[in-house]
Amino acid sequence: MKVLVLTGPESSGKSWLAAELQQRFGGILVDEYVRWFIEHNPRDTTLADIPDIARGQLAWEDEARAQQPSLLILDTHLLSNILWSQTLFGDCPAWLEQALLARHYDLHLLLSPEHVEWTDDGQRCQPRLSERQAFFEQTLAWLERHAQPVQVLRGDWPERRFQALNAVTRLLGA
């Protein structure tokens, strides 16, 4: 089983690209749990919600891993929970990073916020490119600090799709 993670700032194409990759390569796609959480808890999210959100994301991931697909595509993972918790609340439960580092991921596709428009969907909160760029840089720094396999995707939508298809073709061929 190869485990692929799409990560990066909001409105950079993670969900769209995850669906494109599943359509092309098959496998199981695990959505972003926090979106489900927010839809089912229509109030401001707090620091106290972060453990529940993280456990929900892990449960969805574990359920998919148990099915042993040849390709597991994650529309996010705990790194987004960590960084959003730090961004929004200035703190994060310590166990999240330990839980993230205990898992194996074969490739992270990190999507840049540049050259794509921000889209308001009612849950997003970083309309300024500078905010999304800072989130991107924090994500890249964490991945590099922990020696995680990463490929940065840049450019417009067709360029991102092309880069991602090539990266997953290489991943599955390895």
Contacts in CASP RR format, 6 or more apart in sequence:
PFRMAT RR
TARGET T0000
AUTHOR 0000-0000-0000
METHOD contacts of the structure
MODEL  1
MKVLVLTGPESSGKSWLAAELQQRFGGILVDEYVRWFIEHNPRDTTLADI
PDIARGQLAWEDEARAQQPSLLILDTHLLSNILWSQTLFGDCPAWLEQAL
LARHYDLHLLLSPEHVEWTDDGQRCQPRLSERQAFFEQTLAWLERHAQPV
QVLRGDWPERRFQALNAVTRLLGA
1 65 0 8 1.000
1 68 0 8 1.000
1 69 0 8 1.000
1 70 0 8 1.000
1 71 0 8 1.000
1 72 0 8 1.000
2 70 0 8 1.000
2 71 0 8 1.000
2 72 0 8 1.000
2 106 0 8 1.000
2 107 0 8 1.000
2 171 0 8 1.000
2 172 0 8 1.000
3 65 0 8 1.000
3 72 0 8 1.000
3 74 0 8 1.000
3 104 0 8 1.000
3 105 0 8 1.000
3 106 0 8 1.000
3 107 0 8 1.000
4 21 0 8 1.000
4 71 0 8 1.000
4 72 0 8 1.000
4 73 0 8 1.000
4 74 0 8 1.000
4 105 0 8 1.000
4 106 0 8 1.000
4 107 0 8 1.000
4 108 0 8 1.000
4 109 0 8 1.000
4 168 0 8 1.000
4 171 0 8 1.000
5 74 0 8 1.000
5 76 0 8 1.000
5 77 0 8 1.000
5 79 0 8 1.000
5 105 0 8 1.000
5 107 0 8 1.000
5 108 0 8 1.000
5 109 0 8 1.000
6 13 0 8 1.000
6 14 0 8 1.000
6 15 0 8 1.000
6 17 0 8 1.000
6 18 0 8 1.000
6 73 0 8 1.000
6 74 0 8 1.000
6 75 0 8 1.000
6 76 0 8 1.000
6 108 0 8 1.000
6 109 0 8 1.000
6 111 0 8 1.000
7 14 0 8 1.000
7 76 0 8 1.000
7 77 0 8 1.000
7 79 0 8 1.000
7 80 0 8 1.000
7 108 0 8 1.000
7 109 0 8 1.000
7 110 0 8 1.000
7 111 0 8 1.000
7 139 0 8 1.000
7 143 0 8 1.000
8 14 0 8 1.000
8 80 0 8 1.000
8 110 0 8 1.000
8 111 0 8 1.000
8 113 0 8 1.000
8 135 0 8 1.000
8 136 0 8 1.000
8 139 0 8 1.000
9 111 0 8 1.000
9 113 0 8 1.000
9 126 0 8 1.000
9 131 0 8 1.000
9 132 0 8 1.000
9 133 0 8 1.000
9 135 0 8 1.000
9 136 0 8 1.000
9 139 0 8 1.000
10 118 0 8 1.000
10 124 0 8 1.000
10 125 0 8 1.000
10 126 0 8 1.000
10 132 0 8 1.000
10 135 0 8 1.000
11 113 0 8 1.000
11 116 0 8 1.000
11 117 0 8 1.000
11 118 0 8 1.000
11 119 0 8 1.000
11 124 0 8 1.000
11 126 0 8 1.000
11 132 0 8 1.000
12 111 0 8 1.000
12 112 0 8 1.000
12 113 0 8 1.000
12 116 0 8 1.000
12 132 0 8 1.000
12 136 0 8 1.000
13 111 0 8 1.000
13 116 0 8 1.000
13 157 0 8 1.000
13 160 0 8 1.000
14 32 0 8 1.000
14 75 0 8 1.000
14 76 0 8 1.000
14 111 0 8 1.000
15 31 0 8 1.000
15 32 0 8 1.000
15 75 0 8 1.000
16 157 0 8 1.000
17 109 0 8 1.000
17 111 0 8 1.000
17 153 0 8 1.000
17 160 0 8 1.000
17 161 0 8 1.000
17 164 0 8 1.000
18 29 0 8 1.000
18 73 0 8 1.000
18 74 0 8 1.000
18 75 0 8 1.000
19 29 0 8 1.000
20 161 0 8 1.000
20 164 0 8 1.000
20 165 0 8 1.000
21 29 0 8 1.000
21 73 0 8 1.000
21 164 0 8 1.000
21 165 0 8 1.000
21 168 0 8 1.000
22 28 0 8 1.000
22 29 0 8 1.000
22 73 0 8 1.000
24 165 0 8 1.000
24 168 0 8 1.000
25 71 0 8 1.000
25 168 0 8 1.000
25 172 0 8 1.000
26 69 0 8 1.000
26 70 0 8 1.000
26 71 0 8 1.000
27 69 0 8 1.000
27 70 0 8 1.000
27 71 0 8 1.000
27 72 0 8 1.000
27 73 0 8 1.000
28 64 0 8 1.000
28 67 0 8 1.000
28 69 0 8 1.000
28 71 0 8 1.000
28 72 0 8 1.000
28 73 0 8 1.000
29 73 0 8 1.000
29 75 0 8 1.000
30 60 0 8 1.000
30 61 0 8 1.000
30 64 0 8 1.000
30 72 0 8 1.000
30 73 0 8 1.000
30 74 0 8 1.000
30 75 0 8 1.000
31 60 0 8 1.000
31 75 0 8 1.000
32 57 0 8 1.000
32 75 0 8 1.000
32 76 0 8 1.000
32 80 0 8 1.000
33 53 0 8 1.000
33 56 0 8 1.000
33 57 0 8 1.000
33 59 0 8 1.000
33 60 0 8 1.000
34 45 0 8 1.000
34 53 0 8 1.000
34 57 0 8 1.000
34 76 0 8 1.000
34 80 0 8 1.000
34 81 0 8 1.000
34 84 0 8 1.000
35 123 0 8 1.000
37 45 0 8 1.000
37 49 0 8 1.000
37 52 0 8 1.000
37 53 0 8 1.000
37 56 0 8 1.000
38 45 0 8 1.000
38 123 0 8 1.000
41 49 0 8 1.000
45 53 0 8 1.000
45 88 0 8 1.000
46 89 0 8 1.000
47 85 0 8 1.000
47 88 0 8 1.000
47 89 0 8 1.000
47 91 0 8 1.000
50 81 0 8 1.000
50 85 0 8 1.000
50 89 0 8 1.000
50 92 0 8 1.000
50 93 0 8 1.000
50 96 0 8 1.000
51 93 0 8 1.000
51 95 0 8 1.000
53 81 0 8 1.000
54 78 0 8 1.000
54 81 0 8 1.000
54 93 0 8 1.000
54 96 0 8 1.000
54 99 0 8 1.000
57 76 0 8 1.000
57 77 0 8 1.000
57 78 0 8 1.000
57 81 0 8 1.000
58 78 0 8 1.000
58 99 0 8 1.000
61 72 0 8 1.000
61 74 0 8 1.000
61 77 0 8 1.000
61 103 0 8 1.000
64 72 0 8 1.000
65 72 0 8 1.000
70 172 0 8 1.000
71 168 0 8 1.000
71 172 0 8 1.000
74 105 0 8 1.000
77 100 0 8 1.000
77 103 0 8 1.000
77 105 0 8 1.000
78 96 0 8 1.000
78 97 0 8 1.000
78 99 0 8 1.000
78 100 0 8 1.000
79 100 0 8 1.000
79 139 0 8 1.000
79 142 0 8 1.000
79 143 0 8 1.000
80 139 0 8 1.000
81 92 0 8 1.000
81 96 0 8 1.000
82 92 0 8 1.000
82 96 0 8 1.000
82 97 0 8 1.000
82 100 0 8 1.000
82 142 0 8 1.000
83 135 0 8 1.000
83 138 0 8 1.000
83 139 0 8 1.000
83 142 0 8 1.000
85 91 0 8 1.000
85 92 0 8 1.000
85 93 0 8 1.000
85 96 0 8 1.000
86 92 0 8 1.000
86 138 0 8 1.000
87 135 0 8 1.000
101 146 0 8 1.000
105 148 0 8 1.000
105 149 0 8 1.000
106 149 0 8 1.000
106 171 0 8 1.000
107 149 0 8 1.000
107 150 0 8 1.000
107 151 0 8 1.000
107 167 0 8 1.000
107 168 0 8 1.000
107 171 0 8 1.000
108 143 0 8 1.000
108 148 0 8 1.000
108 149 0 8 1.000
108 150 0 8 1.000
108 151 0 8 1.000
109 150 0 8 1.000
109 151 0 8 1.000
109 153 0 8 1.000
109 164 0 8 1.000
109 167 0 8 1.000
110 136 0 8 1.000
110 139 0 8 1.000
110 140 0 8 1.000
110 143 0 8 1.000
110 150 0 8 1.000
110 151 0 8 1.000
110 152 0 8 1.000
110 153 0 8 1.000
111 136 0 8 1.000
111 152 0 8 1.000
111 153 0 8 1.000
111 160 0 8 1.000
112 136 0 8 1.000
112 152 0 8 1.000
112 153 0 8 1.000
112 154 0 8 1.000
112 155 0 8 1.000
113 129 0 8 1.000
113 132 0 8 1.000
113 133 0 8 1.000
113 135 0 8 1.000
113 136 0 8 1.000
114 129 0 8 1.000
114 133 0 8 1.000
114 154 0 8 1.000
114 155 0 8 1.000
115 154 0 8 1.000
115 155 0 8 1.000
115 156 0 8 1.000
115 159 0 8 1.000
116 155 0 8 1.000
116 156 0 8 1.000
116 157 0 8 1.000
116 160 0 8 1.000
118 124 0 8 1.000
118 126 0 8 1.000
118 127 0 8 1.000
118 129 0 8 1.000
118 132 0 8 1.000
120 127 0 8 1.000
126 132 0 8 1.000
126 135 0 8 1.000
140 150 0 8 1.000
140 152 0 8 1.000
142 148 0 8 1.000
143 150 0 8 1.000
144 150 0 8 1.000
151 163 0 8 1.000
151 167 0 8 1.000
153 159 0 8 1.000
153 160 0 8 1.000
153 163 0 8 1.000
153 164 0 8 1.000
153 167 0 8 1.000
154 160 0 8 1.000
154 163 0 8 1.000
END
